[in-house]
Amino acid sequence: MRPFKYTPTNTVTAATQKVTANPNAKYLAGGTNILDLMKEDVERPDELVDITRLTLTAIKTILAGANKGGITLGAVTKNTETANHPLVRQAYPLLTQAILAGASAQIRNMASNAGNLNQRTRCPYFYEVSMPCNKRQPGSGCGALKGINRSHAIFGWSEQCIAVHPSDMCVALVALDAVVKVQGTDGKERSIPFADYHRLPADTPQKDNNLNQGELITSIEIPKNNFANNSYYLKVRDRASYAFALVSVAAALEMEGTRIKQARVAMGGVAHKPWRANEAEKFLAGKEATEANFKQAAEMEMKQAKPLEHNEFKVELGKRAIARALMQATTGGKG
């Protein structure tokens, strides 16, 4: 690990000013990703700005504004606390399931909500500094493109990058139409719809999200919805513990009897960002909640897939995962 300066802060303004002033500075919350990257010499910040003292830990009901009746999640609240909070478990069980499917209990005890959003890909070519990687070193090439790409993207990739976003939590958040609240050095707050927070690689794969330099996530808002009784998070991986998804699906249904009033479907392990399955959602609106309809929705969504040499299996896996997650959602994961 290279030498770096450690800077504690007590206010959001102080933190944003520090990182804005130093383009090579990074925020430090749980440290579960950034410190690993520094140890591997993948990330080389010369300053870590500690935000763990900031009072951005509230989980509470939103009493006013566009998302009134929903909940807000503090940026530096730990993943474990978020997953097990009564408001989350009761009204947003999909989020609880997704968080608990990720990492290990020890890591969830340390990892922050904002850190989960900003974690970087686990592509082995990104981590291996002797290999070309446009995400790590723009212009060097993508080692995975013609390499071993079994775990890589089948949606939205470019010739510059085929990496996937690793988060489980984010797959649930995009399905739940979450909004990310961020603050810059000018003290002004802006809201980013979750679907627009992360980026596809295009020609700038080094940019994972649409934050400006120095901006800090302060909270995540989730609007009120009627999905609590019919939601399910399915994660398919090589082993049952401490593994990233080959394919994951967050499925949520608002039901009127046996008919689907509206559906939310998102996928993980398939793209550079959490992938919203818009085609599947459009098809399911107004349909009966049947296995045949779920399979057809899955077929429609996966037609867009563009598999690589070693991950064509993800197309069929994605079809089955979508259909299964939706079936499980009809019974709230009990069937």
Buried (B, 14 or more C-beta within 10 A) or exposed (E): EEEBEEBBBEEBBBBBBBBBEBEEBBBBBBBBBBBBBBEEEBBEBEBBBBBBEBEBBEBEEBEEEEBEEBBBBBBBBBBBBBBBBEBBBEBBBBBBBBBBBBBEEEBBBBBBBBBBBBBBBBBBBBBBEEBBBBBBBBEEBBBBBEBBBBBBBBBBBBEBBBBBBBBBBBBBBBBBBBBBBBBBBEEEEEEBEBBEBBBBBBEBBBBBBEBEEBBBBBBBBBBEBBBBBBBBBBBBBEEEEEBBBBBBBBBBBBBEEEEBEBBBBBBBBBBBBBBBBBBBBEBBEEBEBBEEBBBBBBBBBBEBBEBBEBBEEBBBBBBBBBBBBBBBBBEBBEE
